[in-house]
Amino acid sequence: MKIPVLIKKVDPELYIKFKARAIERGLKIDEAFNEAITVWLKSSKEKTSRDRIQERNELSYRLLKNTIEKEYLNKWIAITNGQLEVIAETREKLFEELKEKKANEDPALIFRVGDSSRRRTFGIKRIEKIGSS
């Protein structure tokens, strides 16, 4: 069942572009709007999933912090999906190992032990960019 909806304060330029694209694709406005909402909701869900992975990585870091600091001082660490995934001597080797293990598809918490100010989370695009530099 479809319901009529009135949307107020729509940016006129965006609406014109949206309507033109719908016409190009042979869609009615309501069909294009439903498709746009579906895509937006799916992308929002992915961000939520990513956020959960990042939270899991941070939690794992906090739980393992003392052990990591004792055993791996000055080493590069990557935590992915809540697991200590890679330990390497250099940042470059860390990125190589992440790619080899295909562990670069989800966000990774990456840092050099002893340098807590540089703890950062990277996704696949960022890992590939840094790893190739």
N, C-alpha and C positions, 0 to 999 in steps of 0.2 A: 504494500500500500504506500502510495506517495502522498506527502502532505505539502500544502503550499507554505512557503517560507518567505518572509520579507526581510531582507538584509539591509540595514541602514549604514550610512556613512562609508560606502565602498569608494575607493580611489577610482575616479573616472578613467584615468589612463590605464590602470590595471584591468578594469572591466572591459574596456575597448580591446585591449590586447587578448584578454581571455576569450572574449566573444569571437574575435577574428580567428584565433587558433581553433576554437571549437568548430567554426564554420569550415575551416581548411580540412579538418579531420572528419567532416560530415556528421558532427554530433550536435544534438540540441543542447541548449545551455544547461538544462537540468542533468543531462547525461555527463557532460564535461565537469560540472560541479561535483557530482557524485564520485567521478573518477578522481578528481583533485582531492577531495576529502579522504578517499581511500588511501591514496598515495601518502598524504600528509600523516594520517594515522599510523600507517606502517612505518614511516620514517621516525615518528615520535617513539614508537615502540622500540625500534633499534637503538635509539639514543638511551632509552631507559635500560636496555640490556647492557649497553656499553657502560653506563654509570654503575650498574651492579658489578661488572667485572672490575672496574676501577676501585670500587669500595672493597671488594674481595682482596685485591692486590695490596691496598693500604693496610687492611686488617692483617694480612699475612706478614707484611713488613713489620708491623708493631709487635706481632707475636714472635717473630724470629729476630728482632733487632739485636738483642744481646748476643745471641749465637753468631749472627752475621758479623757483628763488630769485633768479636773475639777471634773468629776463625778466618775472616776474609778481608782484613784491613788493606786498603788501597787497591782492592780488586773491583772490577765492574760486575754488577749484578743486574739480572733481569728477572722480575717476578711477573708471570703471566697466569691468568685464571687462578690466582691465589696460590700458585706453586713457585718455588724457587727453581727457575727454568735454566738459567745460564749463569755461570761464573767464569769470568775471563780476565786476563791480564790487561788488555787494552779495550777501549771502546770499539775499535774497528773489529776486533775478534769477537766481541760480544754480538755485534750486529750480524756478522757472518754466521755465527752459530744459530742465532735466532732464525735466520733465513733457511739454513740447512734443516733445522728441526720443524720448519713451517710454523713456528710459534709466533710469527710476526703478523698473524691475521687478526688477533685480538689486541686490545690495549695492553701495553707492558709498562710496568713501573721500572725505570732504569736509573741507576745511580752508581756512583763510585763510593765504596764504603769509606767512611771517615769524612766525607764531604756532603753532609745531609742537606745543605742549602741547594744542592743541585739535583735532588730527587725529582724526576719528571715522568709523566705518563705520555707514551707515544702510541699512536695507532700505526697500522701497516704503511700508509702513505708516508708518514713522517719517518718511520724506521728506514724505509727504502731510500728516502732522500738523504738522511744523515749517513746511512751505511755506505752510500756511493760517493760521499764527499771525501 
